[in-house]
Amino acid sequence: MDTTDPTEVDTAVDRLEKAVTLLADRYDALYEENQLLHEQLRQLRAERSAAKERTEQVRHRVEGMISRLRTMEHPE
């Protein structure tokens, strides 16, 4: 003989359904946030790479200028 009240079962199922829905919604939000963070990381890495390249180019130019200045100071 089953003594479980059908309304209690319905209430428990409703609570479970709401919990699963909230969990699914939270998953979707976190997934979207994760995608955005991955894109931001990709962009930041690209910007860092470009900045390193520009810094290297400037360093070579400055080294060239210093070298030319040294040859002007000590003509041979």
C-alpha positions in Angstrom: 0.0 0.0 0.0 1.4 3.4 -1.1 1.0 6.1 1.5 2.6 8.9 -0.5 0.3 11.9 -1.0 0.0 12.7 -4.7 0.2 16.4 -4.0 3.5 15.9 -2.2 4.9 14.1 -5.2 3.6 16.9 -7.5 5.2 19.5 -5.2 8.5 17.7 -5.2 8.4 17.3 -9.0 7.7 21.0 -9.4 10.6 21.9 -7.1 12.9 19.5 -9.0 11.7 20.9 -12.4 12.4 24.5 -11.2 15.8 23.5 -9.9 16.7 21.8 -13.2 15.5 24.8 -15.1 17.6 27.2 -13.0 20.6 25.0 -13.4 20.2 24.9 -17.2 19.8 28.7 -17.3 22.9 29.1 -15.1 24.8 26.7 -17.4 23.8 28.7 -20.5 24.9 32.0 -18.9 28.2 30.5 -17.8 28.8 29.0 -21.2 28.1 32.3 -22.9 30.4 34.1 -20.4 33.1 31.6 -21.0 32.9 32.1 -24.8 33.2 35.9 -24.3 36.2 35.4 -22.0 37.9 33.1 -24.6 37.3 35.8 -27.3 38.7 38.5 -25.0 41.7 36.4 -24.3 42.3 35.8 -28.0 42.1 39.5 -28.6 44.5 40.4 -25.7 47.0 37.8 -26.9 46.9 39.3 -30.4 47.3 42.8 -29.0 50.2 41.7 -26.9 51.8 40.1 -29.9 51.4 43.2 -31.9 52.8 45.4 -29.1 55.8 43.1 -28.8 56.4 43.3 -32.5 56.2 47.1 -32.5 58.5 47.3 -29.5 61.1 45.1 -31.3 60.9 47.3 -34.4 61.4 50.5 -32.3 64.3 48.8 -30.5 66.0 48.0 -33.8 65.4 51.6 -35.0 66.9 53.1 -31.8 69.9 50.7 -32.0 70.4 51.9 -35.6 70.3 55.5 -34.5 72.7 54.9 -31.7 75.1 53.1 -34.0 75.0 56.0 -36.5 75.6 58.5 -33.7 78.6 56.6 -32.5 80.1 56.6 -36.0 79.5 60.3 -36.2 81.4 60.8 -32.9 84.3 58.6 -33.9 84.9 59.0 -37.6 87.5 56.6 -38.9 
